[in-house]
Amino acid sequence: MNKISFFLLLLLSLPVISRAQSYDIIIKGGHVIDPKNNINGIMDVAITGDKIAQLAKSIPAGQGKQVIDAAGLYVTPGIIDIHGHVFAGTTPDGDLSNGFSALPPDGFTFRVGVTTIVDAGGAGSKSFPEFKKNIIDRSQTRVLAFLNISSEGMRGDEYSVYQQDVKFMDPQLAASAAKEYKDYIVGIKVAHFHKSDFIAVDRALEAGKLANIPVMIDFGGSKPRLSIEDLFMKRLRPGDIFTHTYGQILETKESIVDLETGKLKPFVLAARKRGVIFDVGHGGGSFTYSQALPATKAGFYPETISTDLHTGSMNGAMKDMLNVMSKFMALNMDLQSVITASTWAAAKAIKHEELGHISVGANADVAILNLRKGKFGFYDVARYKSEGTEKLECEVTIKGGKIVYDLNARSMPLPSKP
């Protein structure tokens, strides 16, 4: 063989070598549900570095350094929980703000496919730098935040001076912090205000307008009750978020379903048409079947599914994100809609549309889920039981191209010897 022929042969062989392992990870044979891109079918997904590199009907396994067999499983974007409480700490009166009631994110996210969690008001403008240093910067989970309108956040119990005295609720201060930390703060949160006055809501909305970000409203808790029709139709803007949609605390919070007629109140549908986003925020006391059953029978499902994760909800009726998602499937919300509400719709709600999808070039945040069939029980905060035939379980979670959770060693090669 002459030199020219040799070098031609060498050049022709180079692409073959590079193609042999073009990708870091290939997820093969899974049923991909990617609502943004209208994908709902069996496909392979390839990852290079921290990005999605390719989606195709078939990608040769030999092109991947690591191959995950996802046959019989669902492959979705990394799940986004827009209402959690992860400002964990040891401050004696911290509660959900650097206290014992909040949870460290990494222990409660990856095992249920969650790659992004949004802390819902644990930190205010004064405490946010500590939250960033202790939690955001130290977590593998992507942690974002709704900034509390109170500068002290959710410090103390919900009746504490920090959450009731409006002197802590400075819209200019909150908006300034939101702008300073715009990469992490996705909105303003108001919660736990127990006076029959809209002042806390109005100040949160003012901060939201100043920073051009949405507001998440945890509403109610006052005697006499304030009008949710007034809240929905006169105050909230398109894109603002009403959380605890299916909660029922009759003495202090008006509910979306009229219990006398069992029907959804007409202005709730009008609010949805206005662009108000209705979020689950299950929590330890904010989901009841007395609201959810008639509302969902009327077709009123949530735009976004979230947990309100904290120590008071994780061992109760809520449990975790996949349990809440499965609970809505038992309420006849179809799987694709449940995935949408937990990924792409959530990303849009927090205005982080770089998340929540499996587009080529997107962040390689992926959940691989098993849809178990059987007889499963769910219950609400009033301990009313419901049953379902399907339940989601996380097999593998990939965050930024790294496998961060693997329930059944699906990403591990079989050993030649023990």
C-alpha positions as CSV (number, residue, x, y, z in Angstrom):
1,M,0.0,0.0,0.0
2,N,1.5,3.4,-1.0
3,K,1.5,6.4,1.4
4,I,-1.4,8.2,-0.3
5,S,-3.7,5.1,0.0
6,F,-2.6,4.7,3.6
7,F,-3.5,8.3,4.6
8,L,-6.8,8.1,2.7
9,L,-7.7,5.0,4.6
10,L,-6.8,6.6,7.9
11,L,-8.9,9.7,7.1
12,L,-11.9,7.6,6.1
13,S,-11.6,5.7,9.4
14,L,-11.6,8.8,11.6
15,P,-15.3,9.6,11.4
16,V,-16.1,6.0,12.2
17,I,-13.9,6.2,15.4
18,S,-15.6,9.5,16.4
19,R,-19.0,8.1,15.8
20,A,-18.2,5.1,17.9
21,Q,-18.7,7.1,21.0
22,S,-20.2,10.4,20.0
23,Y,-22.3,10.9,23.1
24,D,-21.8,10.7,26.8
25,I,-25.2,9.1,27.6
26,I,-27.8,7.5,25.4
27,I,-31.3,6.8,26.8
28,K,-32.7,4.0,24.6
29,G,-36.2,2.8,23.9
30,G,-38.1,5.0,26.3
31,H,-41.4,6.7,25.7
32,V,-40.5,10.3,25.5
33,I,-43.1,12.9,26.7
34,D,-41.8,16.4,25.9
35,P,-44.8,18.8,25.9
36,K,-43.0,21.8,24.5
37,N,-42.0,20.0,21.4
38,N,-45.2,17.9,21.1
39,I,-43.3,14.7,21.4
40,N,-45.2,11.7,22.8
41,G,-43.7,8.4,21.6
42,I,-40.8,6.0,21.7
43,M,-37.5,7.7,21.0
44,D,-33.8,7.6,21.9
45,V,-32.3,10.6,23.7
46,A,-28.5,11.4,23.5
47,I,-26.6,13.7,25.9
48,T,-23.2,15.3,25.5
49,G,-21.8,17.2,28.4
50,D,-24.6,19.1,30.1
51,K,-26.8,19.4,26.9
52,I,-29.3,17.4,25.0
53,A,-27.5,16.4,21.8
54,Q,-30.0,14.4,19.8
55,L,-33.4,12.9,19.7
56,A,-34.1,10.2,17.1
57,K,-36.2,7.0,16.6
58,S,-33.0,5.1,16.9
59,I,-29.5,6.0,18.0
60,P,-26.9,3.2,17.8
61,A,-26.0,2.1,21.3
62,G,-22.3,2.0,20.3
63,Q,-22.3,5.8,19.9
64,G,-22.8,6.2,23.7
65,K,-20.1,6.0,26.4
66,Q,-23.0,5.1,28.7
67,V,-26.3,3.6,27.7
68,I,-29.5,3.4,29.8
69,D,-32.1,1.0,28.7
70,A,-35.4,2.8,29.2
71,A,-37.7,0.3,27.4
72,G,-41.1,0.3,29.1
73,L,-40.4,3.5,30.9
74,Y,-41.3,7.2,30.3
75,V,-38.6,9.8,29.6
76,T,-39.6,13.3,30.5
77,P,-37.9,16.7,31.1
78,G,-36.5,17.1,34.6
79,I,-39.5,17.8,36.9
80,I,-39.9,21.4,38.2
81,D,-41.6,21.9,41.6
82,I,-42.5,25.6,41.8
83,H,-43.6,25.5,45.5
84,G,-41.3,24.0,48.0
85,H,-39.6,25.0,51.2
86,V,-35.9,24.3,51.2
87,F,-34.4,27.2,53.2
88,A,-33.3,24.6,55.8
89,G,-31.2,25.6,58.8
90,T,-30.9,25.5,62.6
91,T,-32.2,29.0,63.7
92,P,-34.5,28.3,66.7
93,D,-37.2,30.6,65.5
94,G,-36.4,30.1,61.8
95,D,-39.3,27.8,60.9
96,L,-39.4,27.9,57.0
97,S,-36.7,30.6,56.9
98,N,-33.3,29.0,57.9
99,G,-35.2,26.7,60.3
100,F,-36.1,23.2,61.1
101,S,-39.4,23.1,59.1
102,A,-37.7,23.5,55.8
103,L,-35.8,20.6,54.1
104,P,-32.4,20.4,52.3
105,P,-33.3,20.1,48.6
106,D,-30.9,17.3,47.4
107,G,-32.4,14.8,49.8
108,F,-35.9,15.2,48.5
109,T,-35.7,16.1,44.8
110,F,-33.6,13.7,42.7
111,R,-35.3,10.6,44.1
112,V,-38.6,11.8,42.5
113,G,-37.2,13.2,39.3
114,V,-37.2,16.8,40.4
115,T,-34.2,18.8,39.0
116,T,-35.5,22.3,39.8
117,I,-37.3,23.4,43.0
118,V,-38.5,26.9,43.8
119,D,-38.5,27.9,47.4
120,A,-41.8,29.7,48.0
121,G,-41.1,32.6,50.3
122,G,-38.8,31.2,52.8
123,A,-36.4,34.1,52.3
124,G,-37.0,37.8,52.2
125,S,-34.8,40.6,51.0
126,K,-32.8,40.6,54.3
127,S,-32.3,36.8,54.5
128,F,-31.9,36.0,50.8
129,P,-28.1,36.4,50.7
130,E,-27.8,33.7,53.5
131,F,-30.3,31.5,51.6
132,K,-28.1,31.8,48.5
133,K,-24.9,31.1,50.3
134,N,-26.1,28.2,52.4
135,I,-28.6,26.5,50.1
136,I,-28.6,27.7,46.4
137,D,-24.8,27.7,46.1
138,R,-24.3,24.4,47.9
139,S,-27.1,22.3,46.2
140,Q,-26.8,20.0,43.2
141,T,-30.5,20.6,42.7
142,R,-31.3,23.9,40.8
143,V,-32.8,26.0,43.5
144,L,-34.8,29.2,42.6
145,A,-37.0,31.3,44.8
146,F,-40.1,33.4,45.2
147,L,-38.9,36.2,47.5
148,N,-41.2,36.9,50.4
149,I,-42.6,40.4,50.6
150,S,-41.6,40.3,54.2
151,S,-37.9,41.2,54.5
152,E,-37.5,38.5,57.1
153,G,-39.3,35.8,55.1
154,M,-41.2,33.0,56.8
155,R,-39.4,33.5,60.1
156,G,-41.3,32.3,63.1
157,D,-44.7,30.7,62.9
158,E,-47.3,32.1,60.6
159,Y,-48.6,34.4,63.3
160,S,-45.1,35.9,64.0
161,V,-44.6,39.7,63.9
162,Y,-42.3,39.1,60.8
163,Q,-45.2,37.8,58.8
164,Q,-48.0,40.0,60.2
165,D,-46.5,43.5,60.6
166,V,-46.6,45.4,57.4
167,K,-43.5,47.4,58.4
168,F,-41.5,44.5,57.1
169,M,-43.3,44.6,53.7
170,D,-41.4,47.1,51.7
171,P,-42.1,46.8,47.9
172,Q,-39.1,48.8,46.9
173,L,-36.7,46.7,49.1
174,A,-38.2,43.5,47.7
175,A,-38.0,44.7,44.1
176,S,-34.4,45.8,44.6
177,A,-33.4,42.4,45.9
178,A,-35.2,40.6,43.1
179,K,-33.3,42.7,40.5
180,E,-30.0,42.1,42.2
181,Y,-30.5,38.4,42.3
182,K,-32.5,38.1,39.1
183,D,-30.9,34.8,38.1
184,Y,-32.4,33.1,41.1
185,I,-35.5,35.1,42.2
186,V,-38.5,34.2,39.9
187,G,-41.2,36.1,41.7
188,I,-42.6,37.6,44.9
189,K,-44.5,35.5,47.5
190,V,-47.1,36.6,50.0
191,A,-48.4,34.2,52.6
192,H,-49.8,33.7,56.1
193,F,-51.3,37.3,56.4
194,H,-54.1,37.0,58.9
195,K,-55.7,40.5,58.7
196,S,-58.9,41.2,56.8
197,D,-57.0,43.6,54.5
198,F,-55.4,43.3,51.1
199,I,-52.4,45.4,52.1
200,A,-49.9,42.5,52.0
201,V,-51.2,41.3,48.6
202,D,-51.1,44.9,47.3
203,R,-47.5,45.4,48.4
204,A,-46.4,42.1,46.9
205,L,-48.1,43.1,43.6
206,E,-46.3,46.4,43.7
207,A,-43.0,44.7,44.2
208,G,-43.8,42.3,41.3
209,K,-44.6,45.2,39.0
210,L,-41.4,47.1,40.0
211,A,-39.3,44.0,39.2
212,N,-41.5,42.8,36.3
213,I,-41.9,39.3,37.8
214,P,-45.0,37.3,38.8
215,V,-46.5,37.1,42.3
216,M,-47.4,33.8,44.0
217,I,-50.3,34.2,46.4
218,D,-51.0,32.0,49.4
219,F,-54.3,33.6,50.3
220,G,-56.7,33.5,53.2
221,G,-56.5,33.1,57.0
222,S,-58.5,36.1,58.0
223,K,-61.9,36.7,59.7
224,P,-64.0,37.9,58.1
225,R,-62.8,36.3,54.9
226,L,-61.5,38.3,52.0
227,S,-63.1,37.8,48.6
228,I,-61.2,35.6,46.1
229,E,-63.3,37.1,43.3
230,D,-61.8,40.5,44.2
231,L,-58.4,38.9,44.3
232,F,-58.8,37.1,41.0
233,M,-60.6,39.8,39.0
234,K,-59.4,43.1,40.3
235,R,-55.9,42.5,41.6
236,L,-54.0,39.6,40.1
237,R,-52.3,40.1,36.7
238,P,-52.0,37.6,33.9
239,G,-49.1,35.3,34.9
240,D,-49.6,35.8,38.7
241,I,-50.0,32.5,40.5
242,F,-52.7,31.4,43.0
243,T,-51.4,28.5,45.0
244,H,-53.2,26.1,47.3
245,T,-56.0,26.0,44.6
246,Y,-57.8,23.0,46.1
247,G,-57.5,24.0,49.8
248,Q,-60.4,24.4,52.0
249,I,-60.3,26.3,55.3
250,L,-63.9,27.5,55.4
251,E,-63.7,30.0,58.3
252,T,-60.8,32.0,57.0
253,K,-60.5,31.2,53.3
254,E,-63.0,31.3,50.5
255,S,-62.8,28.2,48.3
256,I,-63.2,27.8,44.6
257,V,-66.1,25.4,44.8
258,D,-69.4,26.4,46.3
259,L,-70.1,23.6,48.8
260,E,-73.8,24.3,48.8
261,T,-74.2,23.7,45.1
262,G,-71.0,21.6,44.6
263,K,-70.2,23.7,41.6
264,L,-67.1,25.7,40.6
265,K,-67.7,29.4,41.1
266,P,-68.0,31.0,37.6
267,F,-65.5,33.8,38.3
268,V,-62.8,31.1,38.8
269,L,-63.1,30.2,35.1
270,A,-63.1,33.9,34.2
271,A,-59.9,34.3,36.2
272,R,-58.2,31.5,34.2
273,K,-59.2,33.2,31.0
274,R,-57.6,36.4,32.3
275,G,-54.4,34.5,32.7
276,V,-54.3,33.8,36.4
277,I,-52.2,30.6,36.9
278,F,-53.7,28.0,39.3
279,D,-51.1,25.9,41.2
280,V,-51.6,22.9,43.5
281,G,-49.3,23.6,46.4
282,H,-50.6,20.5,48.2
283,G,-48.8,21.0,51.5
284,G,-49.8,19.6,54.9
285,G,-53.2,21.4,54.9
286,S,-54.0,22.7,51.4
287,F,-55.5,19.9,49.4
288,T,-59.0,18.5,50.0
289,Y,-61.0,16.2,47.8
290,S,-64.1,18.2,48.8
291,Q,-62.6,20.9,46.4
292,A,-60.6,18.8,44.0
293,L,-63.3,16.2,43.1
294,P,-66.0,18.7,42.0
295,A,-63.4,21.0,40.4
296,T,-61.7,18.3,38.3
297,K,-65.1,16.8,37.4
298,A,-65.9,20.2,35.9
299,G,-62.6,20.0,34.0
300,F,-60.7,22.5,36.3
301,Y,-57.3,21.0,36.5
302,P,-54.2,22.9,37.6
303,E,-51.8,24.6,35.3
304,T,-49.0,23.7,37.6
305,I,-48.5,20.8,40.0
306,S,-46.4,21.5,43.1
307,T,-45.8,20.0,46.5
308,D,-45.4,22.7,49.2
309,L,-42.7,20.4,50.5
310,H,-41.7,20.8,54.2
311,T,-41.5,18.7,57.3
312,G,-45.2,19.0,57.9
313,S,-46.2,17.7,54.5
314,M,-43.7,15.1,53.4
315,N,-44.9,12.3,55.8
316,G,-48.6,13.2,55.4
317,A,-51.0,13.1,52.5
318,M,-48.6,15.0,50.2
319,K,-45.4,12.8,50.4
320,D,-43.6,13.9,47.3
321,M,-44.0,15.3,43.8
322,L,-44.6,12.0,42.1
323,N,-47.3,11.2,44.6
324,V,-49.1,14.5,43.9
325,M,-48.8,13.9,40.2
326,S,-50.2,10.4,40.6
327,K,-53.0,11.7,42.7
328,F,-54.1,13.9,39.8
329,M,-53.9,11.0,37.5
330,A,-56.4,9.2,39.8
331,L,-58.6,12.3,39.3
332,N,-58.6,11.5,35.6
333,M,-55.9,14.0,34.6
334,D,-54.1,12.3,31.7
335,L,-50.4,11.5,31.9
336,Q,-49.3,14.0,29.3
337,S,-51.2,16.8,31.0
338,V,-49.7,15.8,34.4
339,I,-46.2,15.9,32.8
340,T,-46.9,19.3,31.2
341,A,-48.1,20.8,34.5
342,S,-44.9,19.5,36.1
343,T,-42.4,20.6,33.5
344,W,-43.1,22.9,30.6
345,A,-46.0,24.8,32.1
346,A,-44.0,25.2,35.3
347,A,-41.0,26.6,33.4
348,K,-43.3,29.1,31.7
349,A,-44.9,30.1,35.0
350,I,-41.5,31.0,36.5
351,K,-40.3,32.5,33.2
352,H,-37.4,30.1,32.9
353,E,-38.2,28.7,29.5
354,E,-34.7,27.3,29.1
355,L,-36.0,24.6,31.4
356,G,-38.8,22.0,31.2
357,H,-38.1,20.4,27.8
358,I,-35.8,18.0,25.9
359,S,-34.9,20.2,22.9
360,V,-31.5,19.7,21.2
361,G,-29.2,22.2,22.9
362,A,-31.3,22.4,26.1
363,N,-30.1,21.6,29.6
364,A,-29.8,17.9,30.0
365,D,-32.2,17.6,32.9
366,V,-34.2,14.3,32.4
367,A,-36.4,12.1,34.5
368,I,-37.0,8.5,33.6
369,L,-40.2,7.3,35.2
370,N,-41.9,3.9,35.7
371,L,-45.7,4.0,35.6
372,R,-46.7,1.2,38.0
373,K,-50.0,-0.5,37.6
374,G,-52.0,-1.8,40.5
375,K,-54.2,-0.6,43.3
376,F,-52.9,2.5,45.1
377,G,-54.4,4.7,47.8
378,F,-54.3,8.4,48.1
379,Y,-55.7,10.7,50.8
380,D,-56.2,14.4,51.5
381,V,-55.5,16.6,54.5
382,A,-58.9,15.6,55.9
383,R,-57.9,11.9,55.6
384,Y,-60.5,11.3,52.9
385,K,-59.3,8.3,50.9
386,S,-59.3,7.9,47.1
387,E,-57.9,5.0,45.0
388,G,-56.1,4.9,41.7
389,T,-54.7,2.3,39.4
390,E,-51.4,4.0,38.4
391,K,-48.5,5.4,40.3
392,L,-45.4,7.1,39.1
393,E,-42.0,6.1,40.4
394,C,-38.6,7.5,39.5
395,E,-36.0,5.1,38.0
396,V,-33.3,7.6,37.0
397,T,-32.7,11.3,37.3
398,I,-30.2,13.2,35.2
399,K,-29.3,16.8,36.1
400,G,-27.0,18.8,33.8
401,G,-25.9,15.6,32.0
402,K,-24.9,13.8,35.3
403,I,-26.8,10.8,36.6
404,V,-27.7,11.9,40.1
405,Y,-30.2,9.1,41.0
406,D,-30.5,5.6,39.8
407,L,-33.1,3.4,41.7
408,N,-32.3,0.1,40.0
409,A,-28.7,0.5,38.7
410,R,-30.0,1.0,35.2
411,S,-27.0,3.1,34.2
412,M,-24.5,0.6,35.6
413,P,-22.8,-2.0,33.4
414,L,-23.2,-5.6,34.4
415,P,-20.0,-6.8,36.2
416,S,-18.1,-9.7,34.8
417,K,-17.5,-10.9,38.3
418,P,-18.9,-9.9,41.7
